[in-house]
Amino acid sequence: MNTKASAPDLSSLWMPFTANKQFKQHPRFLVSAKGMYYTNASGQRILDGTSGLWCVNAGHGRQEIIEAISRQAAQLDYAPGFQMGHEGAFEAAAAVARIMPQGLDRIFFTNSGSESVDTALKIALAYHQSRGEGRRTRLIGRERGYHGVGFGGISVGGIKSNRKMFSGALLPAIDHLSHTHSLSHNAFSRGQPTWGAHLADQLEALIDLHDASTIAAVIVEPMAGSTGVLLPPKGYLEKLRAITQKHGILLIFDEVITAFGRLGAATASACFGVVPDLITLAKGISNASVPCGAVAVRREIHDTIINATPEGIELFHGYTYSGHPLAMAAVLATLDIYEREKLFDRARTMAPSFEVAAHGLKDTRHVVDIRNLGLVAGIELDPRPGAPGARAAEVFQACFDQGILLRYTGDTIAISPPLIIEQDQIERIFTTIGAVLKKLT
């Protein structure tokens, strides 16, 4: 860990989602990355147990991506996406569309997951407006849902700490389903829990309350990551799909975390066999080498909006950096790696041993639940009385000091390594967590 004496001037940077005062007293600096490892300022190698922020799925420092970005920067560093285009954006859209569920083959590029969510919500509203059902303006999210930090995303999101400071300015026509997490029914489930499909029926109650003619879309993470790895109960997503289809409501899957191999398939939609109307994407789409996001849209939705306007701009929405040339080069190189190295299949192959290692901590001190699917696991700890979140924070710090990077939310530790992880690295991650927990008060 760096000391204050060896750190640069820390005063100017306002860090995101960080306890700034605490960090600047005891900063942690990463200076390089390659493969499965970061290196810190002291030269210590840090095994990346979280793919950076759920995003470096193919591992760090991939030469193919580096070279693709470099070539693109030398040829065309930027091209406006409004009323102009460049070939790379069309090629990248076609490449993304090829691995999306059948029918979701219209791609709108953004720069982040937050932008992808707000884009998807606006597309849903525009779709209903274009088909003459402009009263459909209500959006339904879910408790403990994380959909980025735009005003649309935190409105449909359900993490109270993200919402409370801005509660007076959130979107008005919003409602929420209950989350699906239950320690009393599903603790230590391996894969999808068996209890909880009935919670999807709450959507029918909300439809009765608001009337289907006022509801535009339902948005959920098929697997919720940032809130602490919450898995969908068996049959839950299927019920949501059936109810939304019955009432003409669009279903949006927020797959910013789950797409591009995390669950052993191109998307969680493919993993669970449930096809929504829109999918939000980011993170692994470019292996995090250049900021990029996207929304995959069902063709009929796209065509309805496009055809509703005889001429001129059909959707007044977009970003200066939508389809940025460097991001598109990174996307194409990243998708090529996924396909060539069969990393989605590899994640599925490594998942059973990852599960065994995770659940090997079941009887470890302070552990009250372990949840897993694909190459993601959540280890929930019993909160320390009067200090919720403190235990998980201490595990995070102790593991980092021993060369393992993890994530934590509240009292849940999240593990989501790059898809290139090896068996000995899996064992090291969970052995280190177990050793730290045994010493923790």
Legacy VTK file of the C-alpha trace (Angstrom):
# vtk DataFile Version 3.0
C-alpha trace
ASCII
DATASET POLYDATA
POINTS 441 float
0.000 0.000 0.000
1.268 3.491 -0.797
2.003 5.988 1.925
0.980 9.612 1.728
4.628 10.602 1.268
5.029 8.526 -1.901
1.687 9.481 -3.434
1.132 12.265 -5.969
-0.987 15.300 -5.130
-4.392 13.791 -4.339
-6.351 16.971 -3.708
-7.748 17.731 -7.181
-9.403 14.417 -8.012
-12.928 13.807 -6.709
-13.088 10.005 -6.825
-16.308 8.165 -7.811
-18.068 5.789 -5.399
-15.169 6.219 -2.974
-14.751 7.328 0.618
-12.439 10.102 -0.528
-11.125 11.182 2.879
-10.287 7.627 3.879
-8.697 6.735 0.542
-6.493 9.806 0.504
-5.211 8.952 3.979
-4.281 5.422 2.877
-4.274 5.303 -0.951
-4.116 2.148 -3.033
-2.468 2.668 -6.438
-2.374 0.318 -9.396
0.335 1.091 -11.959
0.126 -1.680 -14.563
-1.855 -4.757 -15.561
-1.310 -7.895 -17.609
-3.306 -11.081 -17.904
-4.846 -11.945 -14.546
-2.783 -9.462 -12.549
-2.459 -5.823 -11.583
0.801 -4.474 -10.198
0.704 -1.879 -7.440
3.097 0.989 -6.821
5.217 -1.192 -4.527
5.716 -3.787 -7.253
3.356 -6.321 -5.688
1.281 -8.372 -8.116
-2.459 -8.287 -7.352
-4.587 -11.162 -8.647
-7.687 -9.607 -10.201
-10.643 -11.393 -8.661
-13.232 -8.980 -10.063
-12.254 -8.320 -13.697
-11.530 -4.738 -12.695
-15.147 -3.665 -12.212
-16.826 -6.732 -13.743
-15.474 -5.653 -17.125
-12.045 -7.048 -18.130
-13.438 -10.414 -19.209
-10.567 -11.403 -21.519
-7.820 -10.400 -19.099
-5.633 -7.329 -19.031
-3.276 -5.951 -21.652
-4.487 -7.974 -24.621
-2.096 -7.187 -27.448
-4.719 -7.605 -30.169
-6.880 -4.911 -28.587
-3.932 -2.594 -27.976
-2.852 -2.851 -31.607
-6.400 -2.363 -32.925
-6.828 0.819 -30.875
-3.424 2.108 -31.942
-4.079 1.496 -35.638
-7.457 3.180 -35.394
-6.065 6.223 -33.572
-3.481 6.688 -36.314
-6.051 6.361 -39.106
-9.222 8.016 -37.749
-9.146 9.259 -34.184
-12.686 10.638 -34.160
-15.670 10.851 -36.464
-18.984 12.524 -35.610
-21.869 10.131 -35.351
-24.584 12.686 -36.092
-25.529 12.679 -39.793
-22.184 10.992 -40.549
-20.611 7.642 -39.947
-17.546 5.460 -40.270
-17.334 1.844 -41.310
-16.090 0.622 -37.954
-19.344 1.504 -36.200
-21.419 -0.497 -38.684
-19.010 -3.432 -38.505
-19.053 -3.422 -34.705
-22.858 -3.226 -34.618
-23.110 -6.232 -36.921
-20.611 -8.157 -34.773
-22.538 -7.431 -31.565
-25.847 -8.294 -33.240
-24.512 -11.711 -34.283
-24.155 -12.852 -30.670
-27.352 -11.315 -29.313
-30.576 -13.345 -28.985
-32.419 -13.831 -32.255
-34.322 -10.726 -33.270
-32.375 -8.271 -31.079
-30.226 -7.173 -33.987
-30.483 -3.387 -33.938
-27.623 -1.850 -31.949
-27.432 1.666 -30.497
-23.955 2.541 -29.188
-23.356 4.455 -25.954
-20.308 5.007 -23.765
-21.285 3.316 -20.503
-23.831 1.151 -18.790
-25.540 4.194 -17.303
-25.996 5.659 -20.787
-27.210 2.312 -22.083
-29.932 2.169 -19.436
-31.165 5.705 -20.066
-31.075 4.970 -23.810
-33.155 1.807 -23.382
-35.721 3.620 -21.251
-36.043 6.388 -23.848
-36.367 3.847 -26.661
-39.172 2.141 -24.743
-41.043 5.420 -24.348
-40.455 6.363 -27.985
-41.715 2.970 -29.151
-45.070 3.317 -27.413
-45.374 6.923 -28.561
-44.673 5.849 -32.143
-47.383 3.212 -32.069
-50.030 5.533 -30.704
-49.878 4.502 -27.044
-48.274 7.615 -25.615
-49.982 7.087 -22.246
-47.506 4.295 -21.562
-44.966 6.308 -19.590
-44.590 4.346 -16.352
-41.366 2.382 -15.805
-41.016 -0.472 -13.320
-37.716 -1.477 -11.757
-36.857 -3.634 -8.786
-35.650 -3.155 -5.221
-31.867 -3.491 -4.915
-31.562 -3.068 -8.677
-28.549 -1.195 -10.008
-28.993 0.506 -13.365
-26.193 3.026 -13.370
-26.175 6.606 -12.174
-28.177 8.589 -14.735
-31.429 10.020 -13.452
-33.349 7.377 -15.369
-31.159 4.614 -14.002
-31.333 5.633 -10.360
-35.085 6.209 -10.701
-35.748 2.625 -11.794
-32.907 1.405 -9.609
-33.522 0.260 -6.076
-30.350 0.888 -4.070
-31.352 3.435 -1.455
-27.886 4.939 -0.940
-27.786 5.803 -4.653
-31.255 7.366 -4.544
-31.686 9.249 -1.275
-29.590 12.347 -2.024
-31.464 12.861 -5.299
-34.907 11.612 -4.276
-36.648 14.899 -4.929
-35.570 14.952 -8.578
-36.151 11.352 -9.680
-38.549 10.441 -12.477
-42.147 10.492 -11.189
-43.859 7.600 -13.020
-41.851 4.796 -11.407
-42.662 1.716 -9.356
-40.649 -1.231 -8.081
-40.943 -4.979 -7.678
-39.536 -6.661 -4.588
-36.064 -8.127 -4.837
-35.716 -11.904 -4.849
-33.101 -12.427 -2.135
-34.118 -14.576 0.844
-31.643 -16.039 3.301
-34.374 -18.011 5.040
-35.360 -19.847 1.838
-32.320 -19.858 -0.455
-29.126 -19.672 1.589
-26.199 -21.560 0.051
-27.980 -22.217 -3.233
-25.796 -23.501 -6.036
-26.943 -21.814 -9.207
-30.514 -20.588 -9.429
-32.463 -20.946 -6.167
-35.658 -22.960 -6.202
-37.770 -20.556 -4.104
-39.082 -17.211 -5.311
-40.644 -17.549 -8.774
-43.941 -16.353 -7.286
-42.386 -12.931 -6.613
-42.796 -12.179 -10.317
-46.554 -12.214 -9.742
-46.156 -8.858 -8.004
-45.991 -7.412 -11.493
-49.631 -8.339 -12.029
-50.524 -6.421 -8.863
-48.675 -3.340 -10.105
-50.434 -3.647 -13.441
-53.772 -3.799 -11.628
-52.797 -0.699 -9.651
-51.571 1.445 -12.550
-53.310 -0.216 -15.538
-51.290 -1.788 -18.324
-52.138 1.071 -20.672
-49.874 3.351 -18.609
-46.834 1.062 -18.300
-44.036 1.276 -20.866
-41.403 -1.167 -19.624
-40.055 -3.356 -16.859
-36.285 -3.356 -16.330
-34.385 -5.937 -14.283
-30.901 -7.335 -14.054
-31.336 -11.044 -14.885
-28.596 -11.541 -12.289
-28.058 -8.552 -10.025
-24.353 -7.949 -9.497
-23.498 -4.644 -7.858
-26.045 -5.088 -5.069
-24.408 -8.319 -3.923
-24.882 -11.114 -6.499
-28.609 -11.935 -6.434
-29.626 -14.842 -8.655
-33.044 -15.213 -10.278
-35.169 -18.003 -8.822
-36.040 -20.775 -11.236
-39.058 -19.713 -13.278
-38.919 -16.066 -12.171
-37.655 -14.521 -15.409
-39.988 -16.747 -17.416
-42.934 -15.358 -15.460
-41.825 -11.761 -15.996
-41.561 -12.441 -19.721
-45.031 -13.995 -19.891
-46.665 -11.189 -17.911
-45.045 -8.394 -19.909
-45.971 -10.034 -23.206
-49.555 -10.519 -22.037
-49.951 -6.802 -21.326
-47.899 -5.299 -24.169
-45.167 -4.089 -21.808
-41.544 -4.116 -22.938
-39.048 -6.172 -20.931
-35.516 -4.799 -20.600
-32.651 -6.932 -19.336
-29.802 -4.898 -17.895
-26.860 -7.083 -18.878
-24.074 -4.593 -18.340
-22.479 -7.161 -16.010
-23.869 -10.481 -17.256
-23.234 -10.197 -21.006
-20.065 -11.369 -22.743
-19.411 -14.610 -20.941
-19.846 -13.950 -17.237
-22.477 -16.711 -16.927
-20.957 -18.987 -19.553
-22.894 -17.619 -22.540
-22.928 -14.513 -24.704
-25.813 -13.150 -22.612
-27.795 -14.047 -19.526
-30.763 -14.214 -21.875
-29.083 -17.162 -23.607
-28.081 -18.687 -20.271
-31.630 -18.591 -18.872
-33.485 -19.119 -22.140
-35.573 -15.958 -21.745
-35.517 -13.334 -24.505
-36.384 -9.731 -23.544
-37.176 -6.848 -25.892
-34.052 -4.820 -25.178
-30.676 -5.623 -23.614
-28.342 -3.022 -22.156
-24.635 -3.715 -22.623
-21.263 -2.241 -21.598
-18.200 -3.394 -19.615
-17.098 -6.614 -21.366
-18.167 -5.336 -24.786
-14.727 -3.709 -25.200
-12.894 -5.561 -22.436
-12.954 -2.137 -20.708
-10.046 -0.952 -22.850
-12.072 1.991 -24.203
-15.345 3.134 -22.617
-18.235 1.683 -24.597
-21.815 0.570 -24.146
-24.733 -0.424 -26.327
-28.388 -1.335 -26.407
-29.519 -4.348 -28.398
-33.056 -3.715 -29.597
-35.696 -6.010 -31.044
-35.997 -5.211 -34.732
-39.739 -4.550 -34.574
-39.171 -1.845 -31.942
-36.513 -0.185 -34.086
-38.642 -0.357 -37.214
-41.703 1.057 -35.468
-39.790 4.130 -34.316
-37.988 4.607 -37.632
-41.129 4.216 -39.746
-43.222 6.546 -37.584
-41.265 9.518 -38.932
-41.668 10.013 -42.704
-38.431 12.007 -42.956
-35.800 13.575 -40.742
-34.463 12.453 -37.371
-36.524 9.599 -35.924
-35.078 9.524 -32.391
-33.720 12.690 -30.813
-31.112 10.963 -28.728
-27.402 10.184 -28.905
-23.954 11.039 -27.598
-20.924 12.838 -28.979
-18.959 9.628 -28.595
-21.590 7.119 -29.773
-19.725 4.669 -31.990
-16.357 6.301 -31.258
-13.756 4.915 -33.701
-11.381 3.756 -30.961
-14.200 2.075 -29.044
-15.412 0.313 -32.179
-11.913 -0.988 -32.879
-11.755 -2.274 -29.315
-15.169 -3.943 -29.610
-14.221 -5.765 -32.812
-10.897 -6.945 -31.389
-12.545 -8.017 -28.120
-15.319 -9.997 -29.784
-12.718 -11.677 -31.983
-10.827 -12.817 -28.863
-13.994 -14.147 -27.272
-14.778 -16.165 -30.377
-11.276 -17.336 -31.218
-10.443 -18.435 -27.666
-13.984 -19.686 -26.970
-13.978 -17.791 -23.683
-17.727 -18.107 -23.114
-17.358 -21.888 -23.314
-14.304 -21.681 -21.090
-16.256 -19.809 -18.425
-18.896 -22.534 -18.513
-16.190 -25.210 -18.212
-14.506 -23.528 -15.245
-17.798 -22.802 -13.450
-18.147 -26.163 -11.613
-14.725 -25.934 -9.953
-15.352 -22.253 -9.192
-18.603 -23.287 -7.483
-16.886 -25.981 -5.418
-14.202 -23.543 -4.271
-16.759 -20.879 -3.352
-18.991 -23.225 -1.378
-15.931 -24.638 0.357
-16.249 -21.558 2.591
-19.731 -22.560 3.806
-18.712 -23.319 7.388
-16.199 -20.495 7.641
-16.578 -17.944 10.400
-19.057 -15.092 9.713
-20.385 -16.602 6.432
-24.203 -16.651 6.267
-24.668 -17.312 2.546
-22.827 -18.184 -0.639
-24.386 -17.642 -4.072
-22.895 -18.488 -7.447
-23.523 -18.910 -11.141
-21.020 -19.079 -13.975
-17.873 -17.223 -12.945
-19.477 -15.047 -10.308
-19.983 -15.637 -6.611
-21.244 -13.665 -3.651
-20.205 -14.426 -0.077
-22.528 -12.751 2.413
-21.215 -12.096 5.915
-23.045 -11.642 9.176
-22.933 -7.895 9.839
-20.920 -6.744 12.809
-23.345 -5.347 15.415
-23.558 -1.580 15.040
-21.186 -1.533 12.068
-22.845 -2.912 8.910
-20.416 -3.330 6.056
-17.342 -3.166 8.262
-16.488 -6.873 8.032
-16.655 -6.943 4.248
-14.545 -3.787 4.036
-11.912 -5.390 6.238
-11.912 -8.551 4.121
-11.449 -6.408 1.005
-8.475 -4.583 2.539
-6.843 -7.680 4.021
-7.144 -9.608 0.754
-5.742 -6.660 -1.202
-2.767 -6.549 1.158
-2.233 -10.255 0.393
-2.426 -9.720 -3.358
-6.104 -10.407 -4.159
-8.501 -7.782 -5.537
-12.150 -8.304 -4.583
-15.332 -6.186 -4.510
-17.749 -5.693 -1.649
-21.233 -4.253 -1.288
-22.575 -3.925 2.217
-21.510 -7.180 3.846
-21.295 -9.212 0.639
-17.980 -10.035 -1.020
-18.221 -10.385 -4.813
-15.859 -12.470 -6.925
-16.022 -12.215 -10.728
-12.600 -12.938 -12.261
-11.560 -12.673 -15.905
-12.692 -15.634 -17.961
-9.060 -16.683 -18.500
-8.652 -17.663 -14.837
-6.804 -20.912 -14.059
-7.658 -23.499 -11.416
-4.774 -22.597 -9.102
-5.870 -18.952 -9.201
-9.424 -19.917 -8.246
-8.072 -21.862 -5.291
-5.831 -18.986 -4.232
-8.707 -16.503 -4.219
-10.993 -18.571 -2.012
-8.210 -19.884 0.230
-7.119 -16.328 0.927
-10.687 -15.219 1.691
-11.113 -18.162 4.058
-7.874 -17.422 5.901
-8.829 -13.771 6.320
-12.311 -14.618 7.603
-10.947 -17.025 10.228
-8.909 -14.176 11.767
-11.658 -11.568 11.521
-13.566 -10.482 14.610
LINES 1 442
441 0 1 2 3 4 5 6 7 8 9 10 11 12 13 14 15 16 17 18 19 20 21 22 23 24 25 26 27 28 29 30 31 32 33 34 35 36 37 38 39 40 41 42 43 44 45 46 47 48 49 50 51 52 53 54 55 56 57 58 59 60 61 62 63 64 65 66 67 68 69 70 71 72 73 74 75 76 77 78 79 80 81 82 83 84 85 86 87 88 89 90 91 92 93 94 95 96 97 98 99 100 101 102 103 104 105 106 107 108 109 110 111 112 113 114 115 116 117 118 119 120 121 122 123 124 125 126 127 128 129 130 131 132 133 134 135 136 137 138 139 140 141 142 143 144 145 146 147 148 149 150 151 152 153 154 155 156 157 158 159 160 161 162 163 164 165 166 167 168 169 170 171 172 173 174 175 176 177 178 179 180 181 182 183 184 185 186 187 188 189 190 191 192 193 194 195 196 197 198 199 200 201 202 203 204 205 206 207 208 209 210 211 212 213 214 215 216 217 218 219 220 221 222 223 224 225 226 227 228 229 230 231 232 233 234 235 236 237 238 239 240 241 242 243 244 245 246 247 248 249 250 251 252 253 254 255 256 257 258 259 260 261 262 263 264 265 266 267 268 269 270 271 272 273 274 275 276 277 278 279 280 281 282 283 284 285 286 287 288 289 290 291 292 293 294 295 296 297 298 299 300 301 302 303 304 305 306 307 308 309 310 311 312 313 314 315 316 317 318 319 320 321 322 323 324 325 326 327 328 329 330 331 332 333 334 335 336 337 338 339 340 341 342 343 344 345 346 347 348 349 350 351 352 353 354 355 356 357 358 359 360 361 362 363 364 365 366 367 368 369 370 371 372 373 374 375 376 377 378 379 380 381 382 383 384 385 386 387 388 389 390 391 392 393 394 395 396 397 398 399 400 401 402 403 404 405 406 407 408 409 410 411 412 413 414 415 416 417 418 419 420 421 422 423 424 425 426 427 428 429 430 431 432 433 434 435 436 437 438 439 440
